Each structure stands twice: as structure tokens, then as C-alpha cells.
Amino acid sequence: MSRVAVKPYLITKNPEGAISIAVRTTRLNSQGYPLVSSETLEQSFRTATLARSFLRETYGAEPGDIAIK
């Protein structure tokens, strides 16, 4: 199991072509292993660029905080 923290924002594309964002939080259990929970936002975007700009404006995300899948 990796102990590397995951990036807090994940941009994904669903089969219909819409872009969605998942906001992830990482916490450590009592033994030091990371537990990641994820919440997908209801809003969808046409492009990943629009999703990135939304994250920067709304959450103050830096480019290194965003993962794309």
C-alpha cells in the first residue's frame, strides 16, 4: 500500500463525454495508513480546461493539486 498522498482534486471523463470533478480528502488511521474519501461534484464541464479554472477559482487549487484520469 502506498503512503504517498493522493492529489486532492481528480478530473475524470465519463462515457458520455462530460467532465466531472472529485474532491478527495486523505487522513491517516491510527497505524499511519492513508484513508482516502472522495466526493464527486454534481456540476459537469465541457472541457478539462474549464474544470481546472473552476477548481482554481472556487477552491484555490494549484496545478500540482489536480490529477487527470
N, CA, C and O atoms as CSV, one atom per row, in Angstrom:
chain,resi,resn,atom,element,x,y,z
A,1,MET,N,N,0.838,-1.171,0.000
A,1,MET,CA,C,0.000,0.000,0.000
A,1,MET,C,C,0.884,1.236,0.000
A,1,MET,O,O,1.833,1.323,0.779
A,2,SER,N,N,0.586,2.161,-0.843
A,2,SER,CA,C,1.364,3.386,-0.973
A,2,SER,C,C,1.028,4.367,0.144
A,2,SER,O,O,-0.132,4.517,0.527
A,3,ARG,N,N,2.037,5.017,0.650
A,3,ARG,CA,C,1.828,6.045,1.664
A,3,ARG,C,C,1.917,7.436,1.052
A,3,ARG,O,O,1.927,8.427,1.782
A,4,VAL,N,N,1.980,7.528,-0.247
A,4,VAL,CA,C,2.027,8.813,-0.927
A,4,VAL,C,C,0.623,9.392,-0.947
A,4,VAL,O,O,-0.328,8.715,-1.338
A,5,ALA,N,N,0.491,10.643,-0.527
A,5,ALA,CA,C,-0.826,11.291,-0.502
A,5,ALA,C,C,-1.326,11.510,-1.927
A,5,ALA,O,O,-0.559,11.878,-2.817
A,6,VAL,N,N,-2.608,11.279,-2.128
A,6,VAL,CA,C,-3.199,11.492,-3.440
A,6,VAL,C,C,-3.470,12.979,-3.627
A,6,VAL,O,O,-3.600,13.731,-2.661
A,7,LYS,N,N,-3.550,13.383,-4.874
A,7,LYS,CA,C,-3.861,14.775,-5.169
A,7,LYS,C,C,-5.318,15.034,-4.792
A,7,LYS,O,O,-6.177,14.186,-5.035
A,8,PRO,N,N,-5.605,16.190,-4.203
A,8,PRO,CA,C,-6.946,16.425,-3.657
A,8,PRO,C,C,-8.057,16.608,-4.689
A,8,PRO,O,O,-9.231,16.556,-4.324
A,9,TYR,N,N,-7.728,16.818,-5.960
A,9,TYR,CA,C,-8.764,17.020,-6.977
A,9,TYR,C,C,-8.505,16.078,-8.149
A,9,TYR,O,O,-7.382,15.987,-8.644
A,10,LEU,N,N,-9.547,15.383,-8.586
A,10,LEU,CA,C,-9.427,14.444,-9.698
A,10,LEU,C,C,-10.436,14.825,-10.774
A,10,LEU,O,O,-11.636,14.913,-10.513
A,11,ILE,N,N,-9.936,15.049,-11.986
A,11,ILE,CA,C,-10.788,15.362,-13.131
A,11,ILE,C,C,-10.923,14.095,-13.961
A,11,ILE,O,O,-9.923,13.517,-14.385
A,12,THR,N,N,-12.167,13.660,-14.194
A,12,THR,CA,C,-12.418,12.445,-14.974
A,12,THR,C,C,-13.418,12.729,-16.080
A,12,THR,O,O,-14.189,13.687,-16.018
A,13,LYS,N,N,-13.388,11.874,-17.089
A,13,LYS,CA,C,-14.321,11.976,-18.211
A,13,LYS,C,C,-15.203,10.738,-18.203
A,13,LYS,O,O,-14.696,9.616,-18.198
A,14,ASN,N,N,-16.517,10.930,-18.202
A,14,ASN,CA,C,-17.422,9.780,-18.199
A,14,ASN,C,C,-17.667,9.299,-19.626
A,14,ASN,O,O,-17.273,9.991,-20.565
A,15,PRO,N,N,-18.296,8.150,-19.829
A,15,PRO,CA,C,-18.503,7.606,-21.173
A,15,PRO,C,C,-19.302,8.524,-22.106
A,15,PRO,O,O,-19.154,8.439,-23.325
A,16,GLU,N,N,-20.143,9.395,-21.548
A,16,GLU,CA,C,-20.921,10.319,-22.379
A,16,GLU,C,C,-20.094,11.516,-22.834
A,16,GLU,O,O,-20.543,12.286,-23.683
A,17,GLY,N,N,-18.897,11.685,-22.285
A,17,GLY,CA,C,-18.017,12.769,-22.692
A,17,GLY,C,C,-18.016,13.969,-21.764
A,17,GLY,O,O,-17.282,14.926,-22.009
A,18,ALA,N,N,-18.802,13.951,-20.724
A,18,ALA,CA,C,-18.826,15.065,-19.776
A,18,ALA,C,C,-17.665,14.933,-18.799
A,18,ALA,O,O,-17.269,13.826,-18.433
A,19,ILE,N,N,-17.132,16.057,-18.388
A,19,ILE,CA,C,-16.017,16.102,-17.449
A,19,ILE,C,C,-16.577,16.341,-16.048
A,19,ILE,O,O,-17.411,17.226,-15.855
A,20,SER,N,N,-16.122,15.554,-15.072
A,20,SER,CA,C,-16.570,15.745,-13.696
A,20,SER,C,C,-15.357,15.870,-12.782
A,20,SER,O,O,-14.242,15.490,-13.140
A,21,ILE,N,N,-15.606,16.416,-11.589
A,21,ILE,CA,C,-14.545,16.647,-10.617
A,21,ILE,C,C,-14.866,15.879,-9.337
A,21,ILE,O,O,-16.000,15.892,-8.859
A,22,ALA,N,N,-13.857,15.216,-8.795
A,22,ALA,CA,C,-13.973,14.564,-7.497
A,22,ALA,C,C,-13.033,15.285,-6.529
A,22,ALA,O,O,-11.854,15.486,-6.821
A,23,VAL,N,N,-13.569,15.663,-5.390
A,23,VAL,CA,C,-12.768,16.282,-4.341
A,23,VAL,C,C,-12.424,15.194,-3.342
A,23,VAL,O,O,-13.313,14.575,-2.757
A,24,ARG,N,N,-11.125,14.961,-3.144
A,24,ARG,CA,C,-10.684,13.867,-2.291
A,24,ARG,C,C,-10.009,14.395,-1.027
A,24,ARG,O,O,-9.283,15.389,-1.062
A,25,THR,N,N,-10.260,13.722,0.070
A,25,THR,CA,C,-9.598,14.058,1.328
A,25,THR,C,C,-8.858,12.820,1.815
A,25,THR,O,O,-9.347,11.696,1.701
A,26,THR,N,N,-7.687,13.049,2.351
A,26,THR,CA,C,-6.859,11.954,2.857
A,26,THR,C,C,-6.618,12.172,4.343
A,26,THR,O,O,-6.258,13.267,4.775
A,27,ARG,N,N,-6.821,11.120,5.110
A,27,ARG,CA,C,-6.486,11.162,6.527
A,27,ARG,C,C,-5.776,9.864,6.861
A,27,ARG,O,O,-5.878,8.884,6.122
A,28,LEU,N,N,-5.069,9.857,7.954
A,28,LEU,CA,C,-4.317,8.677,8.361
A,28,LEU,C,C,-5.041,7.963,9.492
A,28,LEU,O,O,-5.564,8.596,10.410
A,29,ASN,N,N,-5.066,6.636,9.414
A,29,ASN,CA,C,-5.677,5.880,10.505
A,29,ASN,C,C,-4.688,5.791,11.665
A,29,ASN,O,O,-3.608,6.378,11.601
A,30,SER,N,N,-5.039,5.077,12.704
A,30,SER,CA,C,-4.209,5.020,13.910
A,30,SER,C,C,-2.858,4.352,13.671
A,30,SER,O,O,-1.933,4.515,14.468
A,31,GLN,N,N,-2.741,3.603,12.581
A,31,GLN,CA,C,-1.479,2.924,12.277
A,31,GLN,C,C,-0.682,3.645,11.202
A,31,GLN,O,O,0.351,3.150,10.753
A,32,GLY,N,N,-1.161,4.820,10.787
A,32,GLY,CA,C,-0.412,5.631,9.830
A,32,GLY,C,C,-0.705,5.363,8.371
A,32,GLY,O,O,-0.020,5.910,7.507
A,33,TYR,N,N,-1.690,4.546,8.064
A,33,TYR,CA,C,-2.036,4.277,6.676
A,33,TYR,C,C,-3.062,5.289,6.177
A,33,TYR,O,O,-3.973,5.662,6.916
A,34,PRO,N,N,-2.921,5.735,4.937
A,34,PRO,CA,C,-3.854,6.748,4.428
A,34,PRO,C,C,-5.228,6.154,4.100
A,34,PRO,O,O,-5.338,5.064,3.539
A,35,LEU,N,N,-6.260,6.900,4.465
A,35,LEU,CA,C,-7.635,6.567,4.110
A,35,LEU,C,C,-8.152,7.710,3.251
A,35,LEU,O,O,-8.166,8.861,3.688
A,36,VAL,N,N,-8.573,7.403,2.047
A,36,VAL,CA,C,-8.998,8.429,1.101
A,36,VAL,C,C,-10.502,8.343,0.917
A,36,VAL,O,O,-11.045,7.272,0.644
A,37,SER,N,N,-11.175,9.489,1.069
A,37,SER,CA,C,-12.598,9.561,0.755
A,37,SER,C,C,-12.767,10.543,-0.393
A,37,SER,O,O,-11.995,11.491,-0.529
A,38,SER,N,N,-13.771,10.311,-1.207
A,38,SER,CA,C,-13.961,11.105,-2.408
A,38,SER,C,C,-15.417,11.519,-2.545
A,38,SER,O,O,-16.327,10.737,-2.270
A,39,GLU,N,N,-15.625,12.761,-2.975
A,39,GLU,CA,C,-16.970,13.270,-3.226
A,39,GLU,C,C,-16.976,13.875,-4.630
A,39,GLU,O,O,-16.211,14.796,-4.918
A,40,THR,N,N,-17.836,13.357,-5.495
A,40,THR,CA,C,-17.949,13.876,-6.853
A,40,THR,C,C,-18.934,15.038,-6.868
A,40,THR,O,O,-20.053,14.930,-6.366
A,41,LEU,N,N,-18.500,16.143,-7.452
A,41,LEU,CA,C,-19.360,17.314,-7.553
A,41,LEU,C,C,-20.441,17.070,-8.599
A,41,LEU,O,O,-20.205,16.375,-9.587
A,42,GLU,N,N,-21.611,17.631,-8.387
A,42,GLU,CA,C,-22.718,17.433,-9.324
A,42,GLU,C,C,-22.514,18.170,-10.639
A,42,GLU,O,O,-23.017,17.740,-11.677
A,43,GLN,N,N,-21.792,19.258,-10.602
A,43,GLN,CA,C,-21.567,20.071,-11.796
A,43,GLN,C,C,-20.663,19.332,-12.780
A,43,GLN,O,O,-19.694,18.690,-12.374
A,44,SER,N,N,-20.981,19.421,-14.074
A,44,SER,CA,C,-20.127,18.827,-15.099
A,44,SER,C,C,-19.648,19.934,-16.034
A,44,SER,O,O,-20.230,21.017,-16.085
A,45,PHE,N,N,-18.579,19.644,-16.773
A,45,PHE,CA,C,-17.934,20.635,-17.623
A,45,PHE,C,C,-17.748,20.070,-19.021
A,45,PHE,O,O,-17.704,18.854,-19.210
A,46,ARG,N,N,-17.637,20.965,-20.003
A,46,ARG,CA,C,-17.419,20.527,-21.386
A,46,ARG,C,C,-15.970,20.128,-21.623
A,46,ARG,O,O,-15.695,19.186,-22.366
A,47,THR,N,N,-15.035,20.851,-20.987
A,47,THR,CA,C,-13.613,20.567,-21.192
A,47,THR,C,C,-12.884,20.508,-19.854
A,47,THR,O,O,-13.366,21.017,-18.842
A,48,ALA,N,N,-11.715,19.875,-19.872
A,48,ALA,CA,C,-10.892,19.796,-18.667
A,48,ALA,C,C,-10.333,21.165,-18.296
A,48,ALA,O,O,-10.103,21.440,-17.119
A,49,THR,N,N,-10.115,22.018,-19.281
A,49,THR,CA,C,-9.626,23.368,-19.008
A,49,THR,C,C,-10.641,24.155,-18.190
A,49,THR,O,O,-10.269,24.871,-17.261
A,50,LEU,N,N,-11.909,24.028,-18.526
A,50,LEU,CA,C,-12.957,24.693,-17.743
A,50,LEU,C,C,-13.013,24.133,-16.325
A,50,LEU,O,O,-13.231,24.881,-15.372
A,51,ALA,N,N,-12.820,22.839,-16.182
A,51,ALA,CA,C,-12.814,22.213,-14.858
A,51,ALA,C,C,-11.633,22.718,-14.033
A,51,ALA,O,O,-11.787,23.005,-12.846
A,52,ARG,N,N,-10.452,22.829,-14.652
A,52,ARG,CA,C,-9.277,23.343,-13.945
A,52,ARG,C,C,-9.486,24.783,-13.489
A,52,ARG,O,O,-9.155,25.134,-12.357
A,53,SER,N,N,-10.035,25.614,-14.372
A,53,SER,CA,C,-10.257,27.010,-13.985
A,53,SER,C,C,-11.296,27.114,-12.865
A,53,SER,O,O,-11.179,27.975,-11.993
A,54,PHE,N,N,-12.312,26.245,-12.882
A,54,PHE,CA,C,-13.294,26.204,-11.801
A,54,PHE,C,C,-12.615,25.863,-10.472
A,54,PHE,O,O,-12.898,26.488,-9.450
A,55,LEU,N,N,-11.722,24.875,-10.487
A,55,LEU,CA,C,-11.009,24.486,-9.274
A,55,LEU,C,C,-10.118,25.608,-8.757
A,55,LEU,O,O,-10.045,25.844,-7.551
A,56,ARG,N,N,-9.435,26.304,-9.677
A,56,ARG,CA,C,-8.576,27.408,-9.252
A,56,ARG,C,C,-9.393,28.533,-8.626
A,56,ARG,O,O,-9.006,29.080,-7.594
A,57,GLU,N,N,-10.525,28.882,-9.246
A,57,GLU,CA,C,-11.340,29.989,-8.752
A,57,GLU,C,C,-12.096,29.629,-7.473
A,57,GLU,O,O,-12.152,30.431,-6.541
A,58,THR,N,N,-12.674,28.440,-7.423
A,58,THR,CA,C,-13.533,28.057,-6.298
A,58,THR,C,C,-12.748,27.535,-5.100
A,58,THR,O,O,-13.028,27.914,-3.963
A,59,TYR,N,N,-11.775,26.674,-5.346
A,59,TYR,CA,C,-11.052,26.019,-4.264
A,59,TYR,C,C,-9.629,26.532,-4.072
A,59,TYR,O,O,-8.959,26.139,-3.117
A,60,GLY,N,N,-9.160,27.394,-4.954
A,60,GLY,CA,C,-7.793,27.886,-4.849
A,60,GLY,C,C,-6.764,26.808,-5.150
A,60,GLY,O,O,-5.670,26.817,-4.586
A,61,ALA,N,N,-7.105,25.891,-6.025
A,61,ALA,CA,C,-6.226,24.764,-6.350
A,61,ALA,C,C,-5.020,25.227,-7.155
A,61,ALA,O,O,-5.129,26.080,-8.036
A,62,GLU,N,N,-3.883,24.653,-6.837
A,62,GLU,CA,C,-2.651,24.881,-7.588
A,62,GLU,C,C,-2.545,23.795,-8.655
A,62,GLU,O,O,-3.170,22.743,-8.513
A,63,PRO,N,N,-1.765,24.019,-9.732
A,63,PRO,CA,C,-1.652,22.995,-10.775
A,63,PRO,C,C,-1.178,21.635,-10.256
A,63,PRO,O,O,-1.584,20.613,-10.809
A,64,GLY,N,N,-0.352,21.581,-9.239
A,64,GLY,CA,C,0.130,20.320,-8.691
A,64,GLY,C,C,-0.895,19.585,-7.852
A,64,GLY,O,O,-0.668,18.437,-7.470
A,65,ASP,N,N,-2.033,20.230,-7.553
A,65,ASP,CA,C,-3.084,19.617,-6.741
A,65,ASP,C,C,-4.106,18.857,-7.582
A,65,ASP,O,O,-4.976,18.182,-7.030
A,66,ILE,N,N,-4.014,18.955,-8.909
A,66,ILE,CA,C,-5.054,18.416,-9.785
A,66,ILE,C,C,-4.513,17.199,-10.543
A,66,ILE,O,O,-3.465,17.264,-11.185
A,67,ALA,N,N,-5.251,16.093,-10.451
A,67,ALA,CA,C,-4.906,14.887,-11.210
A,67,ALA,C,C,-5.967,14.686,-12.301
A,67,ALA,O,O,-7.131,15.043,-12.120
A,68,ILE,N,N,-5.553,14.119,-13.413
A,68,ILE,CA,C,-6.488,13.856,-14.525
A,68,ILE,C,C,-6.455,12.378,-14.844
A,68,ILE,O,O,-5.390,11.772,-14.960
A,69,LYS,N,N,-7.647,11.804,-14.986
A,69,LYS,CA,C,-7.742,10.378,-15.321
A,69,LYS,C,C,-8.593,10.221,-16.548
A,69,LYS,O,O,-8.809,9.101,-17.010
